[in-house]
């Protein structure tokens, strides 16, 4: 199955490692350091047309983990993933 993150970006659900609320998760210094390092390494893909509300951590088979910033809330993304898995 696939998950639409917004901005015309769709990812395979089997590659998703985590879906996190950006406000809550970024309160941790470790999460901020992780996101900063991913940005420096060019592994952050911003698909948000406005301020991002969540991030999705994905790992492909042969590529390093990518972080997608989405304007959709983590609750909306999880609801979409659950709905799609039962269709």
C-alpha positions in Angstrom: 0.0 0.0 0.0 1.0 3.7 -0.3 0.6 6.7 1.8 0.0 10.2 0.4 2.0 12.7 2.4 0.8 15.9 0.6 2.4 17.9 -2.1 1.9 15.1 -4.6 4.3 12.8 -2.7 3.3 9.1 -2.2 5.5 6.6 -0.3 5.2 2.8 0.1 3.9 2.0 3.6 6.3 -0.8 4.1 9.2 1.7 4.1 7.7 3.8 7.0 9.6 3.5 10.2 7.9 6.2 12.2 5.3 9.0 11.9 5.9 11.8 14.4 4.3 15.0 15.5 6.9 17.7 14.8 6.0 19.9 17.8 6.1 17.1 20.3 9.0 15.2 18.9 11.2 18.2 18.5 11.0 19.1 22.2 13.7 16.4 22.6 17.2 17.5 22.1 18.0 14.1 20.5 15.3 14.4 18.0 16.4 17.9 17.1 20.0 16.7 16.7 18.7 13.8 14.5 16.7 16.2 12.3 19.6 18.6 12.0 22.0 15.9 11.0 19.5 14.5 8.4 19.2 18.0 7.0 22.9 18.5 6.7 23.2 15.1 5.0 20.5 16.0 2.5 18.1 13.3 3.7 15.2 15.7 4.5 12.4 16.1 1.9 10.1 19.0 2.6 6.7 18.2 1.0 4.8 20.8 3.0 3.5 23.8 1.2 3.0 25.5 4.6 4.6 25.0 8.0 5.2 21.2 8.6 3.2 19.5 11.3 4.8 16.1 11.2 7.7 14.1 9.9 7.8 10.6 8.5 11.0 8.5 8.7 11.4 6.1 5.9 14.0 3.5 5.0 14.4 2.0 1.6 16.1 -1.3 0.8 19.3 0.2 -0.7 19.1 3.9 0.3 19.8 5.7 3.6 16.7 6.7 5.7 14.8 9.7 4.5 12.8 12.2 6.5 9.7 13.6 4.9 8.3 16.8 6.4 4.5 17.0 5.9 1.9 19.7 6.5 -0.5 17.0 7.5 -0.8 16.1 11.1 0.6 12.8 12.3 -3.0 11.7 13.3 -4.2 12.3 9.8 -1.3 10.4 8.3 -1.9 7.4 10.6 -5.6 7.5 9.9 -4.8 7.4 6.1 -2.4 4.5 6.6 -4.9 2.5 8.6 -7.8 3.2 6.2 -5.7 2.2 3.2 -4.5 -1.0 4.8 -8.1 -2.4 5.0 -9.2 -1.6 1.5 
